[in-house]
Amino acid sequence: MNKITIVSLAASAMLFAGSDPFSGLSGTLRIAGGTAHIPTMKAVAAEVTQAHPDVKIAIAGGGSGVGIKKVGEGLVDIGNAGRKASDAEIKKYGLVLHKWAIDGIAVVTNPENNVTALSRQTIADVFAGKITDWKALGGHPGAIHLYTRDAASGTRKVFWKKVLHKGAMAPSATVVASNGAMKRAIAGDKGAIGFLSAGFIDKSVTGVAIDGVAPTRANIQNGSYTYARGLYSITKGEARGLAKAMIDTMLSTHVQHDIVAAKGFVPVR
């Protein structure tokens, strides 16, 4: 038995240390929506399918709005969203929300940028296009390159509401399709500023402190960093079958402590 197999079996044993939600189940579980969820859910899916070869888990992005619409229309079994579904969406589709993590919305810059702290109002002015050169912010002279997300993004909606206070966003901002794409864009552009899930922050981007508080997991957990949101997996009606098994697994002790936290999010349990 090789090392990879041993590790996989050990992970499976941890995942199903108690009752096994996937016991006796087979088939394909379809998941789509928020992109902040994807790395965590793919890690869980790998352990689940290792232990249950008859279970297939297909995970796609598209944004929170897409996840809510697709699960509501019965096109997927779970719709991921980085925002709460609205009362109208819940009523229209009969949705049930399952929160399994708390995430921060972080403003990020390129690591070579010396601007690492801004006020919330300054950020709002930057994204509105009122401030266009890094020199005005104490940085090296050069144009500020704005990056944003598409309208379906839950990350964008929470950022617009909590950080921009529903203020204007400059139409010149470059639109990217996912949290991963945002990270790559910022990492490759010295003049860039954007926003993404705090769980995606690594050495390739710098999380900007807002009003003196950095977007760290500790600050999100203790409430001092207030630009936070839940990560939800949503079902049409009460979760059943493979969808219920996946959600129960996401809320298990192993996943909450060893995967959710390791991916940079705050566990709910």
N, C-alpha and C positions, 0 to 999 in steps of 0.2 A: 504493500500500500504506500503510495507516494505521499509527500508532504502536503500537497494541495488537497488530496482526498481526506487526509487526517484532519486538516483545518476545516474543511467543509462539513465533515461529520460532527466535529466538535461544535461548530456554529449551529448545526441543526439540532444537536442535543440541547444547547442553550435555548434555542428558539422555542422548542417544544418541551421544556423542562416540566411544565404542568400539563394540562389537557391540550390536545392538539386540535385547533379549530379546523384544520384541513383534513382531518381523519375521515376517510371514506368518500372524499370529494374528488371529482375529476372534471376536465373541461377547460375552457379558456375564459379568463377574467380580463375584461377590457376596461382600461383606465385611460383618461385623457384630461387635459386641462392645465392648471398652473405649473409653470416650469420650476419653481422653487422646490417642489415636492420630488422631482424626478430622481436626483441622486439617492435620496433616502429610500424611496420606494423601490428603486432598482436593486439596492443592496438587500432589502428584505425579500424581494422577489427571487433573487438568486438563491437565498437560503431555503425559501419555500419550495422552489422547483427542484432543488437538490434533494430535498427530503421526500418530495412528491412528484415523481416523473410524469404522472398522468395529469398534472396541473400545469397549464400554460398561462403566463401573465404578460399581456401586451400593454406597454406604457407609452403614451404619447403626450406631447405638449399641446400648444395652441393658445394657452392663456386661460385665466380663470373664467372669463365670459364664455369661452368655448366649452370648458368643462361643464359649466352649469347648464348650458343649452343642450349639449350632447347627452348628458345623463337625463335631463328632463324629457328629451325626445326619445329616450330609450335606445340611443345609438351606442352607449357605453354603460357599463355596470357601476362604475364609480367616476364621478367628476371631481377633479381636484380644483380647489380655489384658494387663493391667498387673500381672500376677503370674504366676509359674510355674504351669503346670498341675500338679496333684498326681500322684503316682505312680499312684494309683487311676484318675484321669481318663485319663492317658496309656495305661495298660493297657486300660481299658475301650474306648476309641475308637481306639487305634493312632495317637496324635497325634505330630506332629513339631513342635518349637518353633524358631522363627526369631527371634532377638533383633536388633533394628536400632537401638535407642537405650537410653540409661540416663536415668532420670527421678528427680527427687526428690519426696518427699511433703512438702508444705509446709503448716504451720498458717498461716492467714490471718485478718486482721482488717480492719475498715473503715479507710480512710485517715485518718479524723478521730479515730481512737482513738490515744491517746498511749502505749499499751502495745505495744511492738514487740519485746520480748525476754522469754522465760520459760524456766524450767527444764523439763526433760522431765517431772519428777515433778509440777510445778505444772500442766502441761497435762493430765496424767492425772487430777489431782484436779478440774480444771475440767470435763472431759468426763464424769467420774463423777458430777457434780452436787454435789461437796463444797464448791466455791467458786462462789458464785452472783452476786456483785456485783463490778464492776470496781474498786471502791474498795479491795478486799482485795489487788489486784494492782498498786496504785499508780496506777490510772487514775481517771477521773472517776466519781463515784457513779452507779450505774445497773445494772440487771439484765443479766447475761450471757445472750445468746441463742445457744444451741448449734445448729449445723447439722451434719448427717451425711449419709452416702450410704446407699442401699439395700443389702440383703444380697448382691446380685449384683455389687457393685462391687469390683474389684480394688484400687482406691485405698483403699477402706475397710478391706479385709482387711490390706493392708500397714501402714496407719496403726495399726490395732488391734494388730497384732503388734509393730511396731517402736517406735512412739511410746507407746502405752498399755500395752505389755508384756502384752497380752491381758487388760487390766483392764476393769472395767465401763464401760458408756456409758449415760448417763442416758436413760431412756425419753422424757423430755420434749423431746429434741432433734428439730428439724425435719428431715425427710428430703427430700433433693433428688435428682434423677434423673441428673445428669451433672456433669462438671467445669465445663462452661459454665454450668449452672444454679447451681452452687455459687458461682461467681465473681459472677454477677449478684445472688444473694441477699446475699452479704457486702457487695458494693458498695452495696446499697440499705438496709442496716441498720446504724446506728451502734453498736449494742450487740452486733454479731455476732462469732462466732468459728467457724471451720470448717477444713476441710482440702481440698487439691486437688493436682493435678499441678503441680509447680513450673514447667513449661512454660507454664502458663496465667497466671502472675503478670504483671500489668501495673500501670499507674497507678491502676486502679480498686480494687485490693486491696493490702494490705501483707503481705509475707512475714515471719513472726515468726522471729527468731533463737532457736534452741533451745540452751540451755547455751552461749550466746555465739557460735554459728555460724549465719550467715544462709543461707537456702536458695537461694544463687546457683548459676548453672551452673558457675562456677569452683570453688566449694567442693564441689559434687557431683563434679566431674571429678577434683579432687585427693584426694577421699576424706575430707576433714575434716567434711563434712556427711554423716552416715552413714545418714540416713533415705531410702534410695534403693532403686530397683527397676528391673528391665528392662522394656522395652516389647516384647512378643512378637506376631508374626503366626504363627498356628498352622494347620497343615494336617493332614488325615486321611491318614496315610501321607506318603511323600515328595511334595513339591510338584511338580505337573505343569502343563503348558499355561499358561493365563493366570495361575494362582496362582504358578507358578514365575517367570514373567516379572515379576510385580509384586514379589515378594520380592527377586529379583535386582536390580531397579531401586531398591528401597528401600536396598539395600546398595551402590549405585553411588557413585562419588566425588562426582558432582554432588549427588545427593540427600543424602548424608551431610554434606557440607560446606556446601552452599548452602540446604538446606531443613530438615533435621533440626536443625542447629545454630541456624539462624535462628529456629526455633520455640521455642527455649529448652531443647532437650534436648542430651545429650552423645552424639555419634556413637560407634558401636562400631568404626568404621574411620577 
